[in-house]
Amino acid sequence: MNRASRLMLLFALAPILAPHLWRMPVWLGLIGLLLFAWRAAIDWRGLPLPGKWLRTALTLLAFGAVLITYKSIAGRDPGAALLTLMLCLKLLEMRSLRDASLVIYIGYFLVAVGLLFSQSIATGMALFLVIFLLTAALMALHQPDTELRDYRRHLRLSGGLLLQSLPIMLVLFLLFPRIPGPLWGMPNEGLSGLTGISDTLFMGGITELADSEAIAFRAQFDGEPPPPGKLYWRGPVLWHTDGQLWKPLDATQLRGLRPLAPYEAEGEAVDYTITLEPHGRRWLFALDLPARPRESISVGHRATPDYQLHSERFVNERIRYRMRSYTDYDTGLISLWEARLGTQLPPNANPRTRALVKQWHGLSDTQVVSRALAMFREQPFYYTRTPPALERNPVDEFLFETRQGFCEHYAAAFVTLMRAAGIPARIVTGYQGGSLNEVDGFLLVRQSDAHAWAEVWLDESGWTRVDPTAAIPPERVLYTPDQNRFDSVIDREMIAGQWLAETLLGLRQNWDAINNAWHQWVLGFDDRRQRQLFERLGLDGLPWLKIILIMIGAIAALLLAIALYLSLGRARADDPLQRLWLRFCRRMEKAAPPRRIDEGPMDYAERLAAAVPERAEAIRAIAGEYARQRYAEGGGERDTLRRMIRELR
Amino acid sequence: MALPLPRPLSGEFWRRLLRRDAPESGPVLLHRKRIYVLPSANGLKLGVLLIAMLIGAINYNNSLGYLLVFLLATLALLSAVHAFINLNGLRLRGGHPTGVFAGEPLHFPLSVENPGPRARSAVVLRQGDEPVNLDLEPGQGRWIELERVSERRGRLALGRITIETLYPLGLFRAWGYLNLDIQGLVYPRPADERGLPPQLFSDESGSGELGRGSDDFLGLRPYHPGDSPRHIHWKALAREQGVLSKQFGGEQSRRLNLEWDLLPGLDTEARLSRLCRWVLEADEAGLSYGLRLPKLSIPPAHGDRHRERCLEALALYGEAP
């Protein structure tokens, strides 16, 4: 294992280590980078390797650093960090071919661990690049006396190998049996904080609402999507408040509510499929209001009395499920207990709000609702993502002082007003809207679409949705994308004529469609999709053994085809000088019997000269030049030979 | 490509199993039935790693994880095919080794030819401890040398050699065995004592000239192949007068008879060893000498070819022809 192959190995390891080092906390990343740079210096300059004591000390240092940073070594993040640092440390004691092979295998494993962090299209492409480089390095390792200038040849061979593997890899990917579900429990962390939703709301606690473009879920409607005003996706429902914090009902309180009784649906059902990104909790989002499931939605779940859907298992991986909802409904009467829960307010909080509501005494429920909405519309209330903080009586401060906030403020304030007036109300959080991709018809709902709104119980319509944020006129919305919140399908007429905006929109939608296809078909290729594929290929219904045999047969056939392709065909040399010589010999085959293997170039030239006397000079010169370049030290230029051959005839 | 499967329990089966293949002469072609391919130690380690990665991919339902495992597995499988093709079709031929004395290593020349169409890389030939590594372009043949240290005089065969490769990724090992019919001669080790005892010299004079010694220049005659190069008249050659040999009169009257019987009291090997030394000394001095062994008699002569004949007779003494 010589210097050249070691350098090639380092070059191949760099793109594997880079994403991990970047992702780790800075000081850990720096440690890894320094170790790697040290090894590079050792190989480039010929420095000695560090001794055993130093290496042991460094190992302990790395271990300690990981432990301190992550407080444990179990789990995805600390495990990946530890593995990365161990690889860098192993580099410092790499001496023999066996050490190098171990380093390469750790490298492969590190690539796999990296896939736990990202599976985007870019990661997919980087995967091939990284394997391409590692394979070339592996080839160089097993070629004694390889030189740095051989690198191009190794890369070419590695690329050829990779291309040949693509069909077989595809066969395996499509036919290898996909076992559903995890084989054992999976770590939860790494997924929290990925969602813009929470099941608590602390009014005035957030002073900067983040704007994450990450996808929350995708929806595909069977028919036409409902209008944007009806695209409310239900998440946690918050009932109980202490004036500042809003929480969902706990188990005792839930017991008092009647079990989910069917509401009266008006209008047509909406059927759709949701592809939900993992978020580490149990929420399943559905369009208001989800129907009592008559058909299984293929994910174990239960519905709560306040029409939430909770999955049996934590959503730690992407799942897909079908749903049916009715966008127009009447939930009917409520019990006294439910009404009590719906009008709960802490006794002494927010006195000014209470005073205000007393002025509305005597109005009907619907009038109260209108009054509250009118207040938001007519008085100087602003929508902003960076409102001032609120203190102990946040509703009072919001309604009478700051008058700036985002959906949470408006929803909480509105519900407080309703409850103060004796009208049962609750906060519903979830997502609102989504962007419809015209290319593939999917509705993309991002974390930035997270929203909070209210539901009030009215005699004539049961639990009714009221979105107070919608009352704010557009000129008082202080954040441009939010102005489109209620037109989730971007109005094409608005941007028609501005071709740049249109082009960008088109590009954006195309990219989303590609990304979506990647998610659906590559990343989402689970056992269900595989069954769909089998149906389409006519392989459904076959027992697994037969499928496996077909797979093995296909692979064997492909291997055979490749073997034949490699063995037949004209001689193709790797060495460019040899290629020229062979081309020359081939051309001369018309003039004289072909060159025998043990016939040296000069002897062959003599034979050719006898057969083609008028070219004898040139033939001898070519053979002499080839012999000189092949066997003599410091021979001539290949181009000379190429020219001489071309000038012949 | 895989293990060849002759009918079990047939004679062929046992012969292959115990590797008692008879030596083959002439060019040997490495073909499908002679090449075995199995995972190397590294390949097995990678296999274990891939299984672990596959379990991880199943558990996390990570599609790119599946893709990675399948890609690596496919690369490994393909490397087995490439390893096989790296050896398939190579032609090997034995050359004739020059004789050595007992105790010296015997160099067996071996020609490895690559009829194409692909280049061969990292092909390793091994007999004993010293592997020889070579790369071959398509249509290229090369001569290499394999060594075997000789211990006793006589014929030394190259024996079975292994040709193997770990190309391209070191995950699979393709190999084959060859038993080429190449033999070399091992002459007895010359005895340490130098000098030619006087009783070896006979007084036979041919033409009656009692010469004054082996330096008497008699004249020139045309060169016969086998004449010692020491006797070539170089000046004449430089003057383009042709290749002429000088003749010395002394040779005719100073002839040696290297006789077996002149060494009583020594065992066979010691005698042969002494005779070997005498042959070498006589040849070095340019004298004419004959060799007489119990079953074989070589009339006196001189020159390279005569020396070879004598040494060969000494080497093969006692062996069945």
Interface residues (C-beta under 8 A of the other chain):
Chain A: S101 Y105 Y108 F109 V111 A112 L115 L116 Q119 T123 G124 L127 F128 I131 T135 L138 M139 L141 H142 Q143 P144 L157 L161 L162 Q164 S165 I168 M169 L172 F173 F176 I179 G181 P182 L183 W184 M186 E317 R318 V522 L523 G524 F525 D526 I555 L559 I562 A563 L566 S567 L568 G569 R570 A571 R572 A573 D574 D575 Q578 L582 C585 R595 I597 D598
Chain B: N42 K45 L46 L49 A52 M53 I55 G56 A57 I58 N59 Y60 N61 N62 S63 L64 G65 Y66 L67 L68 V69 F70 L71 L72 A73 T74 L75 L77 L78 S79 V81 H82 F84 I85 N88 G89 R91 S111 E113 N114 P115 G116 P117 R118 A119 S121 A122 N133 E137 P138 G139 Q140 G141 L166 Y167 P168 L169 G170
